[in-house]
Amino acid sequence: MQNKILIVVEQFKTTDKIIAKLEKSGYLIDICHTADEVISTFRCGIYVLVILDLDLDNTDSFRLSEKIRDLDNNTIIFFLIGSRR
């Protein structure tokens, strides 16, 4: 089984270097841009890590992390903090 990581961001360009490094290390990456997309994608796979952007529009990222926890309490959630420019 290949280790999968779910990345939740609005702007893909902010994570392209992270994605390239993770893929080079052998991880399979799924990317979501909305809260609804996250929940439906998360239900369809087993993820070792979720990288969650704290700065999502129209989404409370902490509440979204709680929903993820309700589905799987073992997945690590890493909050991505950046600045919008």
C-alpha positions as CSV (number, residue, x, y, z in Angstrom):
1,M,0.0,0.0,0.0
2,Q,1.4,3.4,-1.0
3,N,1.3,6.2,1.6
4,K,-1.1,8.9,0.6
5,I,-1.2,12.6,1.5
6,L,-4.1,14.9,1.1
7,I,-3.2,18.6,0.5
8,V,-6.0,21.2,1.0
9,V,-5.2,24.5,-0.5
10,E,-6.8,27.2,-2.6
11,Q,-3.8,28.2,-4.6
12,F,-1.8,25.3,-6.1
13,K,1.3,27.4,-6.8
14,T,2.0,27.8,-3.1
15,T,2.6,24.1,-2.6
16,D,4.2,23.0,-5.8
17,K,7.6,22.6,-4.2
18,I,6.2,20.7,-1.3
19,I,4.3,18.4,-3.7
20,A,7.4,17.8,-5.8
21,K,9.5,16.8,-2.7
22,L,6.8,14.5,-1.4
23,E,6.2,12.8,-4.7
24,K,10.0,12.3,-5.1
25,S,9.9,10.6,-1.7
26,G,7.3,8.1,-2.9
27,Y,4.1,9.6,-1.6
28,L,0.9,9.7,-3.6
29,I,-0.7,13.2,-3.4
30,D,-4.3,14.2,-3.7
31,I,-5.2,17.9,-3.8
32,C,-8.5,19.5,-2.7
33,H,-9.6,23.1,-2.9
34,T,-12.9,23.1,-1.0
35,A,-14.3,21.7,2.3
36,D,-16.8,19.5,0.5
37,E,-14.2,18.1,-1.8
38,V,-12.0,17.3,1.3
39,I,-14.7,15.3,3.0
40,S,-15.7,13.3,-0.1
41,T,-12.0,12.6,-1.0
42,F,-11.1,11.7,2.5
43,R,-13.9,9.1,2.7
44,C,-12.5,7.4,-0.4
45,G,-8.9,6.9,0.8
46,I,-6.6,6.2,3.6
47,Y,-4.2,9.1,4.3
48,V,-1.2,9.2,6.5
49,L,-1.2,13.0,6.5
50,V,-3.4,15.9,5.7
51,I,-1.8,19.3,4.9
52,L,-4.5,21.8,5.6
53,D,-4.2,25.5,4.6
54,L,-5.4,27.7,7.5
55,D,-6.3,30.5,5.0
56,L,-9.1,28.8,3.0
57,D,-11.9,31.2,1.8
58,N,-15.4,30.4,3.2
59,T,-14.0,27.6,5.4
60,D,-13.2,27.4,9.0
61,S,-10.0,25.2,8.8
62,F,-10.2,24.2,12.4
63,R,-13.8,23.0,12.0
64,L,-12.8,21.1,8.9
65,S,-10.0,19.4,10.8
66,E,-12.5,18.3,13.4
67,K,-14.6,16.7,10.6
68,I,-11.5,14.9,9.4
69,R,-10.9,13.7,13.0
70,D,-14.4,12.4,13.2
71,L,-13.7,10.2,10.1
72,D,-10.2,9.1,11.2
73,N,-8.6,9.9,14.5
74,N,-5.2,8.4,13.4
75,T,-4.4,10.7,10.4
76,I,-1.9,13.5,11.2
77,I,-3.1,16.9,10.3
78,F,-0.5,19.6,9.5
79,F,-1.6,23.2,9.3
80,L,-0.1,25.2,6.5
81,I,0.3,28.8,7.5
82,G,1.3,31.4,4.9
83,S,0.5,34.9,3.9
84,R,-1.6,36.0,1.0
85,R,-0.1,38.6,-1.2
